[in-house]
Amino acid sequence: MFNDNLDRDTVVHRFGKPIERATVGRVILTPSSKSNNQYEKIGASIANTDNIYEKVKQLKNGDCSQAVILVNRYDGIDLPDDSCRILILDSKPFFDSLLDRYEESCRANSDTINIRIAQKVEQGLGRSVRGEKDYSVILLVGGDLVKFAKSPITSKYFSSQTRKQIEIGMQVVSFANEDETEKDEYKVLTNLITQVLKRDEGWKEYYVEEMSSINSEVNGENIHYILLQEYKAEKYFLEGDFDKACEIGQELCDQFSENKFERGWYLQQISRYKYQSSKIESNKIQKVAFQNNSELLKPKEGINYNKIEFINQNRTSRIQKWLSQYKDYQEMMISIESILQDLTFGVRAEKFEGALKDLGDAIGFVSQRPDKEIKKGADNLWCGVENQYFLMECKSEVLETRNEITKYEAGQMNSHSAWFESEYGEALCKRILIIPTRNLSYYGDFTHEVEIMRKANLKKLKNNTKNFFKEFSAYSWREVTDQKIQEFIDAHGLDLKSLRENYSEKYYKCTQ
């Protein structure tokens, strides 16, 4: 939030590289090992199961030249005093078990999920302060985590103390941005950190005064009631009283009549309960659940694909509509950072494909995930501009060292290209395979014209998108005209011609 230039990668690089004769510890807490390569390249020390206690001991003994990376260690590790004066929480935590991850993907905005994420974040925040006299500076980086901490929709799940600390952090950002004497944003940040670490009396007085004004806790009676009802329904189900389980499930559905995603989730639970007594009725209920929330399990029958059609609405109007959901430029840029952060090789397919859909919406396309929504067709499909379609198949979890596109992956692309033709006929379509390599296996072939988006072009698309949205910093959403938005689109290579020609390349067919 300090400055657009201080994004996640910049902060991680600056604070993660070795510092000779460092006297205080720097610890970076990450949700997964996916970013370990990035940290190793800048000289940080990765703590794993075998060496974690040795790494912590080194910090406590004053060996602080290397930043230490803790992967998914939000609790159980104590880093008091000088062993950790700077703690960085890198990106929003996610769940370990497949069941929890599935539930998160289906009901990402539910109270149940957000409370659990907030608890993990708070556990992480507590690693570096282990006593009343202890202190540290904590940096939150990664668009998804900053968005979670800042948004009123999700920040309410934190304790009152954490909410107040986040509020103080945002006030400090505001004060720093008002100070025009220092133009280097990184120096502004490090000067503030130095004030804390040197126990500046003005800072301490301000902090104590703010923390003394903490409001009372938010009432959590509603979530307690919902959790109790969920427990009762599962208990009846396990005891074989399926009708009673369905009855409680219906009560929960009725509570969320205005929230189709949560309503769909509870309908799916009813479908599961009903399956024991009537498979036909169960499928009917699951069909309604899926219609409410396409993230859920697809019913065995009864789901039809709704094609996205060319809409006679200009692209700039859709961009304005997308912008209007944010109250200011800063909030919008945090959302963009979150989207772009997930568009990185190594990110889980579910998050990558979701981010690509969100990107399409943000830059004025009608965006869809057919494979996710109907379990058939392309990973991502964009439309809405001059009846031009972009069909994209994503391989974000493929290792960057992979040398070839396999026969199976080529076959997937062919299948999805055929699906597009069956649904859209001869509509103009650009087919892109997003994968780290452009070499097609000798044993594979494409049946349609396909181009490849590798790391460099993906990065170019992300950079151009970020620079496009940075143009709005000097405007209010209502003031910016369609003509001005079109100027921004053209200037940053997001016009239709550039999207067709500048972000993908021909594949190379390997010889035997």
Secondary structure, 3 states (H helix, E strand, C coil): CCCCCCCHHHHHHHHHCCCCCCCCCEEEEECCHHHHHHHHHCCCEEECCCCHHHHHHHHHCCCCCCCEEEECCCCCCCCCHHHCCEEEEECCCCCCCHHHHHHHHHCCCCHHHHHHHHHHHHHHHCCCCCCCCCCCEEEEECHHHHHHHHCHHHHCCCCHHHHHHHHHHHHHHHHHHHCCCCCCHHHHHHHHHHHHHCCCHHHHHHHHHHHCCCCCCCCCHHHHHHHHHHHHHHHHHHCCCHHHHHHHHHHHHHHCCCCHHHHHHHHHHHHHHHCCCCHHHHHHHHHHHHHHCCCCCCCCCCCCCCCCCCCCCCHHHHHHHHHCCCCCHHHHHHHHHHHHHHCCCCCCHHHHHHHHHHHHHHCCCEEECHHHHHCCCCCEEEEEECCEEEEEEECCCCCCCCCCECHHHHHHHHHHHHHHHHHHCCCCEEEEEECCCCEECCCCCCCCCCEEECHHHHHHHHHHHHHHHHHHHHCCCCCCCHHHHHHHHHHCCCCHHHHHHCCCEECEECCC
